[in-house]
Structures are given as structure tokens and as C-alpha cells.
Amino acid sequence: MANDPEYLYNNRMKHKDILVFKNSDQLEEFAIRKWNAVAGDAIEQRGLFTAALSGGSSPVTLYKELSETDLKWDRTHIFIVDERFVPFDHNDSNYRMINETLLSNIHIPQQNIHPVPTQKGSSDEAAVLYERTMSSFFKLSSDGIPVFDLILLGVGDDGHTASLFPGSPALTVKDRLAVSSIPPDESMHDRVSITFPVINNARNIVFLIKGGNKAGVVKDVLENGNSNLPAASVKPSKGKLFFLLDQHAGALLSGR
């Protein structure tokens, strides 16, 4: 384990980095540096940068700070990791949050933004349409899987990530790029989520996790080899996995 004054905990392995930051400012500064590095490499090597973003409260400050960063937004394509089946302007819409904090504040062409189509139909239909969007953009064969440069994830108190909930049939789907996902709480909105085959095929996967209420889940995901929490199924096939934690989310990790 490296000793670095920037971190309270720094465990870097071949394909996984676990970093606990002293405060949220340092966490977000690192996340922006990582975004810049991944985007720069992608644009240099392939001419464009593809990212799939999550909603929730943890990445709000990151998105606001990214909106003030001078990046090649015209070469950037933004997708959504998961979405509630609500209109784009609904308070619970991940797209609405991402648009208000990031997209509407940068010079990115509208055709570079790829939201989940929730305007009509059902969550099942929206999942099929979103699959088509990804297949068309990435020019996939019938059984192809997109390779995102960066996927940004969070984790729920119950260990879910994206909208892949404990016990959901969506957890074992291997032949779809996006699926309809029904939360265990019937009062919650139906969702559309990218699947584990898509997540695990990314070049870089970044978990951004804040808050002491996530400490137990984080410990289970990272230190329990038999964890059945959905977030523990994020295991990139070739890419790199980063856990960026504030000191509260990482408080229970061994070796702290």
C-alpha cells in the first residue's frame, strides 16, 4: 500500500485502485484529472471520447466543476448509465440533473448527447430503443458490446449500482445492452439500465461514493470475496476499476 499524502487510504492493484480522500474537494479534483486523462487519450487514439454518467447526489459537484473545465466537448459523447422512466424535465430524472449541472453549461453538440428515450411508451420499449442507440453509435454487430471509455457509477445503501438491484432478474442478463428494471420498492419509478456486460466492457469504470451511510456497503463490496451485492459484480474484463471514496464512505476499510 503506497503512502501518499493526498489519500487517507491508497490501495492500487493491477486492475483496481481503491482511494480514500481526505475531503470531497480532493476526491473531485482527482476525478477531474482522471476524466481529462482518459478523454485526452481517447481523443488522441480514436478521435472521440465516450462516457456514460450516473445520477444521484454524489456526482453533482463533479458535474458542476467539469462544466467549468476547458475540454474538447465537441469530441465528447455523453450517455446515461440508468434512468427513471419519467419525462426529461421531471424532478427524478437523471438526465435533468446531468443536463442542469453539466450539459447545459458546456459547448457540446446536441447530437453528442444520448439520453434514455423516456418520452413515451414503456420502460421495456425505452430499453430496446436505447440498445439501438448504442448499437448504431458504436457500429456493433448483432452480438456486439459497446466499449465506453469511461463509465461513472455510484452505489446505493442496498448495494445496487446503475439500476441493477439485489434480487433483480436484470443482474443475470447477458444478451442485452439495456434492460427495464423494476425497483424493489413498488412506489419507485420503473427504470432503464445498461447491463453488466456493457459496464464490464468499459476501458475505465469509476465508482464515486460519498457518505458514512455507504461505509458498510463499501466494505462488503471490496473486502467480502463472496459478496452478492450487485456492485460487487462490477469486474471489468480488460479495463481499469477505480473506487473513489470520501473519508466517511471508506471509514470501515481494513488497514485504515
C-alpha positions in Angstrom: 0.0 0.0 0.0 1.5 3.3 -1.1 2.0 6.2 1.3 0.6 9.3 -0.4 -0.2 12.5 1.5 -3.2 13.1 -0.8 -5.0 10.0 0.4 -6.1 8.5 3.7 -6.0 5.1 2.1 -4.4 4.1 -1.2 -4.6 0.5 -2.4 -3.5 0.2 -6.0 -3.7 -3.2 -7.7 -3.2 -4.3 -11.3 -6.8 -3.6 -12.4 -8.3 -1.9 -9.4 -7.5 1.3 -7.4 -9.1 2.0 -4.1 -8.6 5.6 -3.0 -10.0 7.2 0.1 -9.6 11.0 0.1 -9.3 13.4 3.0 -12.2 15.5 1.7 -14.6 15.8 -1.2 -12.6 18.6 -2.9 -9.6 16.3 -3.3 -11.9 13.5 -4.5 -13.4 15.7 -7.2 -10.0 17.1 -8.2 -8.8 13.6 -8.8 -11.9 12.6 -10.7 -11.5 15.6 -13.0 -7.8 14.7 -13.6 -8.9 11.1 -14.4 -11.6 12.4 -16.8 -9.1 14.7 -18.5 -6.5 11.9 -18.9 -9.0 9.3 -20.2 -10.7 11.8 -22.5 -7.3 13.0 -23.9 -6.1 9.5 -24.6 -9.4 8.5 -26.2 -9.5 11.6 -28.5 -5.8 11.2 -29.4 -6.2 7.5 -30.2 -9.8 7.2 -31.6 -10.9 10.8 -32.3 -13.7 10.9 -29.7 -14.4 10.2 -26.0 -17.4 8.3 -24.8 -18.7 8.5 -21.2 -21.8 7.0 -19.5 -22.9 9.1 -16.5 -24.9 8.2 -13.4 -27.4 10.3 -11.5 -27.7 10.7 -7.7 -26.3 13.3 -5.4 -22.7 12.2 -5.2 -21.6 13.4 -8.7 -23.4 16.7 -8.6 -20.4 18.8 -7.6 -18.2 16.9 -10.0 -20.5 17.7 -12.9 -20.6 21.4 -12.0 -16.8 21.5 -11.8 -16.5 19.7 -15.1 -18.7 22.3 -16.7 -16.1 24.9 -15.9 -13.3 22.8 -17.4 -11.9 23.5 -20.9 -12.3 20.2 -22.6 -12.9 19.1 -26.2 -16.7 18.8 -25.7 -17.2 18.7 -29.4 -15.4 15.3 -29.4 -17.2 14.1 -26.3 -20.3 11.8 -26.4 -22.4 11.5 -23.2 -24.7 8.5 -22.5 -26.7 7.8 -19.4 -26.0 4.7 -17.2 -29.6 4.4 -16.0 -32.7 6.4 -15.9 -36.1 6.5 -14.2 -39.0 6.2 -16.6 -40.1 9.8 -16.3 -40.1 12.8 -18.6 -36.8 14.6 -19.1 -37.9 17.6 -17.0 -39.2 15.5 -14.1 -37.5 16.1 -10.7 -36.4 12.5 -10.5 -34.9 12.4 -14.0 -31.1 11.6 -14.1 -30.9 13.4 -17.4 -32.5 16.5 -16.0 -29.8 16.6 -13.2 -26.9 15.9 -15.6 -28.3 18.5 -18.0 -28.7 21.2 -15.4 -25.3 20.7 -13.8 -23.2 19.9 -16.8 -24.6 19.6 -20.3 -26.4 23.0 -20.5 -23.3 24.7 -19.3 -20.8 23.4 -21.9 -20.4 23.7 -25.7 -21.4 20.2 -26.6 -23.3 19.5 -29.8 -26.9 18.2 -29.2 -26.2 15.1 -31.3 -23.4 14.2 -28.9 -25.9 13.7 -26.1 -27.6 10.3 -25.9 -30.4 10.3 -23.2 -32.6 7.3 -22.5 -35.8 7.8 -24.5 -38.4 8.0 -21.8 -40.9 10.4 -23.5 -43.4 7.7 -24.4 -44.2 4.0 -24.4 -42.9 1.8 -21.5 -39.6 1.2 -19.8 -39.3 -2.0 -21.8 -39.7 -0.1 -25.1 -37.2 2.5 -23.9 -34.6 -0.2 -23.1 -35.0 -1.6 -26.6 -34.6 1.9 -28.2 -31.6 2.7 -26.0 -30.0 -0.6 -27.1 -30.5 0.5 -30.7 -28.9 3.9 -29.9 -25.8 2.2 -28.5 -25.6 -0.4 -31.3 -25.9 2.3 -34.0 -23.4 4.7 -32.4 -20.8 2.0 -31.7 -21.5 0.3 -35.1 -22.0 -3.1 -33.3 -22.6 -6.5 -34.8 -25.7 -8.3 -33.7 -24.0 -9.7 -30.6 -21.5 -6.8 -30.1 -21.0 -4.9 -26.8 -20.0 -1.2 -26.7 -16.7 -0.2 -25.3 -17.1 3.0 -23.3 -14.0 5.0 -22.5 -15.4 5.9 -19.1 -18.4 4.7 -17.0 -19.2 6.6 -13.8 -21.1 4.7 -11.2 -22.5 5.1 -7.7 -23.7 2.6 -5.1 -26.9 2.5 -3.1 -27.3 1.7 0.5 -28.6 -1.7 -0.6 -25.5 -2.3 -2.8 -27.2 -1.7 -6.1 -25.4 0.1 -8.9 -26.8 1.6 -12.1 -30.4 0.4 -11.7 -29.4 -3.2 -11.0 -31.0 -4.1 -7.7 -30.4 -7.0 -5.4 -32.5 -10.0 -6.5 -33.5 -8.4 -9.8 -33.6 -10.7 -12.9 -31.6 -7.9 -14.6 -28.5 -9.0 -12.7 -28.0 -12.1 -14.8 -28.9 -10.7 -18.2 -26.0 -11.4 -20.6 -27.6 -10.9 -24.0 -28.9 -7.3 -23.7 -27.2 -3.9 -23.6 -30.0 -2.2 -21.7 -33.0 -3.6 -19.8 -36.1 -2.4 -17.9 -35.5 -2.7 -14.2 -38.2 -2.7 -11.5 -37.1 -1.4 -8.1 -38.0 -3.5 -5.1 -40.0 -0.6 -3.7 -43.2 -0.5 -5.7 -43.6 3.2 -5.0 -40.5 4.0 -7.0 -40.4 4.6 -10.8 -39.5 1.9 -13.2 -36.0 2.2 -14.6 -33.9 1.6 -17.7 -30.3 0.5 -17.1 -27.3 -0.6 -19.0 -26.3 -4.2 -18.1 -23.3 -5.7 -16.6 -21.9 -6.9 -19.9 -21.8 -3.2 -21.0 -20.4 -2.0 -17.7 -17.7 -4.6 -17.5 -16.6 -4.0 -21.1 -15.6 -0.4 -20.4 -12.0 0.8 -20.6 -12.4 2.7 -17.3 -15.0 2.3 -14.6 -15.1 4.8 -11.8 -17.2 4.4 -8.6 -17.7 7.8 -6.9 -19.0 7.2 -3.4 -19.6 9.6 -0.5 -21.2 9.4 2.9 -21.0 7.3 6.1 -24.2 5.5 5.1 -22.3 3.8 2.4 -19.4 2.6 4.6 -20.8 -0.8 5.3 -21.7 -1.5 1.7 -18.3 -0.4 0.5 -16.6 -2.7 3.0 -18.8 -5.6 1.9 -18.2 -5.0 -1.8 -14.4 -4.5 -1.5 -13.5 -7.0 1.2 -16.1 -9.8 1.1 -15.0 -12.1 -1.7 -18.4 -13.8 -1.7 -20.4 -10.6 -1.6 -23.7 -11.0 -3.6 -24.3 -7.2 -3.7 -24.8 -6.0 -7.3 -21.9 -3.5 -7.1 -19.6 -6.5 -6.4 -20.3 -7.8 -9.9 -18.6 -4.8 -11.5 -15.4 -6.6 -12.7 -14.0 -5.2 -15.9 -12.9 -7.8 -18.4 -10.0 -5.7 -19.7 -10.4 -2.2 -18.3 -9.4 -0.5 -15.1 -11.7 -0.1 -12.0 -11.4 2.9 -9.6 -13.2 3.3 -6.3 -13.0 7.0 -5.3 -14.3 7.4 -1.7 -14.6 10.2 0.7 -13.3 9.5 4.3 -16.8 8.6 5.5 -17.6 6.1 2.8 -14.2 4.5 3.3 -14.2 4.6 7.1 -14.6 0.8 7.7 -12.0 -0.5 5.2 -9.3 -2.7 6.8 -5.9 -1.0 7.0 -7.3 2.5 7.5 
